[in-house]
Amino acid sequence: MKDDRTITFIWMKTSWDFCLDNYFCILPAILAFQIIAVMPSLLIWKYFDNRWYALPWEVMIGAPMTVGINLFFINLNRNGQADYADLFRGFSIFPAAVSVSFAYGLIVTAGLVMLVIPGVIWGLKYIFSQYSVIYKRTGFKASFLHSSLITNGFKERLLPVALLWVTLETLTPGIMKAEGSITSMRLVLDLKPWAVTAFTLKTLVFLPWLDMVLVRAYLDLVKHNERQVIRGE
């Protein structure tokens, strides 16, 4: 794989075309993930009026399904066929799926609290740890090592994707927002038409596209690393 300034655009363009061509395969997976992994935790949060009550669902269900949907996108990209059972395969590696997801979030958060730049660097360095743990079955430590290895020299190419993701999450109006202190964080709904429209487009169109961009990048970098190993570089 040639490292040039067009590779990020290629990832974005090919992923957009792929998502359009396979949207009716992708949509059921996105809806299933939202219904099973996301909505119950939000309902628990809203019912108890406190974020901490929803944390067990996020850990026990959300984390394994997050790595599961990563596997769904990877195999859809590789095989051209949707296997919805992939959504639940994170439960087969439950301890690793939860620990890697938690550790990655902690690493990025700690980096951002310390300084913005370390958070960005660490986030890009370990961005594929949740992919490696389910696709390569690398375990906890090896998942971060593998991500660090394949992203070496390509962080600049991944940065625009990460910035686009952050911009989308930050600036897009949502139908939910948190209020209150960290110990008593309430969930407030905003069901204005423009907020619902923006949330729907983000959730069902743009985030799946960015998921696929990262999958394309991941698979390309895995192949690139494997060729380097064969050549002894």
C-alpha positions as CSV (number, residue, x, y, z in Angstrom):
1,M,0.0,0.0,0.0
2,K,1.4,3.3,-1.0
3,D,1.4,6.0,1.7
4,D,0.4,9.2,-0.1
5,R,-1.9,12.1,0.6
6,T,-4.8,10.5,-1.4
7,I,-5.1,7.4,0.7
8,T,-7.5,9.0,3.2
9,F,-9.7,10.3,0.4
10,I,-9.7,6.8,-1.2
11,W,-10.8,5.3,2.1
12,M,-13.6,7.8,2.4
13,K,-14.7,7.6,-1.2
14,T,-14.7,3.8,-1.5
15,S,-16.5,3.4,1.8
16,W,-19.2,5.9,0.8
17,D,-19.8,3.9,-2.4
18,F,-19.8,0.6,-0.5
19,C,-22.3,1.9,2.1
20,L,-24.6,3.1,-0.7
21,D,-24.4,-0.3,-2.5
22,N,-24.9,-2.3,0.7
23,Y,-27.1,0.0,2.7
24,F,-30.0,-2.4,3.1
25,C,-27.6,-4.9,4.6
26,I,-26.1,-2.4,6.9
27,L,-29.3,-0.8,8.1
28,P,-30.7,-3.8,10.0
29,A,-27.3,-4.1,11.9
30,I,-27.4,-0.5,12.9
31,L,-31.0,-0.7,14.1
32,A,-30.3,-3.9,16.0
33,F,-27.3,-2.3,17.7
34,Q,-29.3,0.7,18.7
35,I,-32.3,-1.3,19.9
36,I,-30.3,-3.9,21.9
37,A,-27.1,-2.0,23.0
38,V,-28.1,1.6,23.2
39,M,-31.8,2.2,23.8
40,P,-32.1,0.0,27.0
41,S,-29.3,1.9,28.7
42,L,-30.9,5.2,27.8
43,L,-34.3,4.0,29.2
44,I,-32.6,2.9,32.4
45,W,-30.8,6.2,32.6
46,K,-34.1,8.1,32.1
47,Y,-36.1,6.0,34.5
48,F,-33.7,6.3,37.4
49,D,-32.7,9.8,36.4
50,N,-29.1,8.9,37.0
51,R,-26.4,7.8,34.5
52,W,-24.7,5.4,36.9
53,Y,-27.7,3.0,36.8
54,A,-27.2,2.5,33.1
55,L,-23.5,1.7,33.4
56,P,-24.0,-2.1,33.9
57,W,-25.9,-2.4,30.7
58,E,-23.3,-0.4,28.8
59,V,-20.6,-2.7,30.1
60,M,-22.3,-6.0,29.9
61,I,-24.1,-5.5,26.6
62,G,-22.8,-2.4,25.0
63,A,-19.1,-3.2,25.0
64,P,-19.4,-6.7,23.5
65,M,-21.8,-5.5,20.9
66,T,-19.5,-2.6,20.0
67,V,-16.7,-5.0,19.0
68,G,-19.3,-7.3,17.4
69,I,-20.5,-4.6,15.1
70,N,-16.9,-3.9,14.2
71,L,-16.6,-7.5,13.1
72,F,-19.8,-7.2,11.1
73,F,-18.4,-4.3,9.1
74,I,-15.1,-6.1,8.7
75,N,-16.6,-9.3,7.3
76,L,-19.2,-7.4,5.2
77,N,-16.3,-5.5,3.6
78,R,-14.2,-8.7,3.1
79,N,-16.9,-11.1,2.0
80,G,-19.6,-8.8,0.5
81,Q,-22.2,-10.7,2.6
82,A,-23.9,-9.6,5.9
83,D,-23.7,-12.0,8.8
84,Y,-25.8,-10.6,11.6
85,A,-24.5,-13.2,14.0
86,D,-21.3,-11.2,14.0
87,L,-23.1,-8.6,16.2
88,F,-23.1,-11.0,19.1
89,R,-19.7,-12.6,18.7
90,G,-18.2,-10.1,21.1
91,F,-19.8,-12.1,23.8
92,S,-17.6,-15.1,23.0
93,I,-14.6,-13.0,24.1
94,F,-16.5,-11.1,26.8
95,P,-13.6,-10.4,29.2
96,A,-11.3,-9.2,26.4
97,A,-14.1,-7.2,24.7
98,V,-15.0,-5.3,27.8
99,S,-11.5,-4.7,29.1
100,V,-10.2,-3.4,25.7
101,S,-13.2,-1.2,25.2
102,F,-12.9,0.2,28.8
103,A,-9.1,0.7,28.5
104,Y,-9.3,2.4,25.2
105,G,-11.9,4.9,26.5
106,L,-9.8,5.5,29.6
107,I,-6.6,6.0,27.6
108,V,-8.2,8.6,25.3
109,T,-10.0,10.4,28.2
110,A,-6.8,10.5,30.3
111,G,-4.9,11.9,27.3
112,L,-7.5,14.6,26.7
113,V,-7.6,15.5,30.4
114,M,-3.8,15.9,30.5
115,L,-3.5,17.7,27.2
116,V,-5.3,17.5,23.9
117,I,-2.3,16.4,21.9
118,P,-1.5,13.2,23.9
119,G,-5.2,12.3,23.7
120,V,-5.2,12.6,20.0
121,I,-1.9,10.7,19.6
122,W,-3.0,7.9,21.9
123,G,-6.5,7.8,20.3
124,L,-5.0,7.3,16.9
125,K,-2.3,4.9,18.1
126,Y,-4.8,2.5,19.6
127,I,-7.8,3.2,17.4
128,F,-7.8,-0.3,16.1
129,S,-7.5,-2.2,19.4
130,Q,-11.3,-2.9,19.4
131,Y,-10.9,-4.3,15.8
132,S,-7.9,-6.5,16.6
133,V,-9.5,-8.1,19.7
134,I,-12.4,-9.5,17.7
135,Y,-10.9,-9.9,14.2
136,K,-7.4,-11.2,15.2
137,R,-8.5,-12.5,18.6
138,T,-5.4,-10.9,20.0
139,G,-6.4,-10.6,23.7
140,F,-6.0,-7.5,25.9
141,K,-2.4,-6.5,25.7
142,A,-1.8,-7.8,22.1
143,S,-4.7,-5.8,20.8
144,F,-3.1,-2.5,21.8
145,L,0.3,-3.6,20.5
146,H,-1.2,-4.7,17.2
147,S,-3.0,-1.4,16.8
148,S,0.2,0.5,17.7
149,L,2.1,-1.5,15.1
150,I,-0.2,-1.1,12.1
151,T,-0.8,2.6,12.7
152,N,2.9,3.5,12.9
153,G,3.5,6.0,10.2
154,F,-0.2,6.4,9.3
155,K,-1.5,8.5,12.1
156,E,-1.5,11.6,9.9
157,R,-3.7,9.7,7.4
158,L,-6.1,8.6,10.1
159,L,-6.3,12.1,11.7
160,P,-8.9,13.5,9.2
161,V,-11.2,10.6,9.8
162,A,-11.0,11.0,13.6
163,L,-11.5,14.8,13.4
164,L,-14.5,14.3,11.2
165,W,-16.0,11.8,13.7
166,V,-15.4,14.2,16.6
167,T,-16.9,17.1,14.6
168,L,-19.9,15.1,13.8
169,E,-20.5,14.0,17.4
170,T,-19.8,17.5,18.8
171,L,-21.7,19.7,16.4
172,T,-24.6,17.6,15.3
173,P,-27.7,18.3,17.4
174,G,-28.9,15.3,19.4
175,I,-32.2,14.3,20.8
176,M,-30.6,13.6,24.2
177,K,-28.3,15.6,26.4
178,A,-26.9,15.2,29.9
179,E,-27.5,17.6,32.7
180,G,-26.4,17.8,36.3
181,S,-23.2,16.7,38.1
182,I,-21.1,13.7,37.4
183,T,-22.6,11.9,40.4
184,S,-26.2,12.7,39.4
185,M,-26.3,13.1,35.7
186,R,-29.8,13.3,34.2
187,L,-30.9,12.6,30.7
188,V,-33.0,15.3,29.0
189,L,-34.8,14.7,25.7
190,D,-35.0,17.2,22.8
191,L,-37.5,16.0,20.2
192,K,-37.6,19.1,18.0
193,P,-38.0,18.1,14.4
194,W,-34.6,19.5,13.3
195,A,-32.9,17.7,16.2
196,V,-34.6,14.4,15.4
197,T,-33.6,14.8,11.7
198,A,-30.0,15.5,12.5
199,F,-29.8,12.6,14.9
200,T,-31.3,10.2,12.4
201,L,-29.0,11.2,9.6
202,K,-26.0,10.9,11.9
203,T,-26.9,7.6,13.3
204,L,-28.2,5.9,10.2
205,V,-26.0,7.4,7.5
206,F,-22.9,9.2,8.5
207,L,-21.7,7.2,11.5
208,P,-22.0,3.9,9.5
209,W,-20.0,5.5,6.7
210,L,-17.2,6.5,9.1
211,D,-17.3,3.0,10.6
212,M,-16.7,1.6,7.1
213,V,-13.9,4.1,6.5
214,L,-12.1,2.9,9.6
215,V,-12.7,-0.7,8.6
216,R,-11.2,0.0,5.1
217,A,-8.2,1.7,6.8
218,Y,-7.8,-1.2,9.2
219,L,-7.8,-3.9,6.6
220,D,-5.4,-2.0,4.4
221,L,-3.0,-1.4,7.2
222,V,-3.2,-5.1,8.3
223,K,-2.3,-6.2,4.8
224,H,0.5,-3.5,4.6
225,N,2.0,-4.8,7.9
226,E,1.7,-8.4,6.8
227,R,3.6,-7.6,3.5
228,Q,6.3,-5.9,5.5
229,V,6.7,-8.9,7.8
230,I,7.0,-11.2,4.7
231,R,9.7,-8.9,3.2
232,G,11.5,-8.7,6.5
233,E,11.3,-5.0,6.8
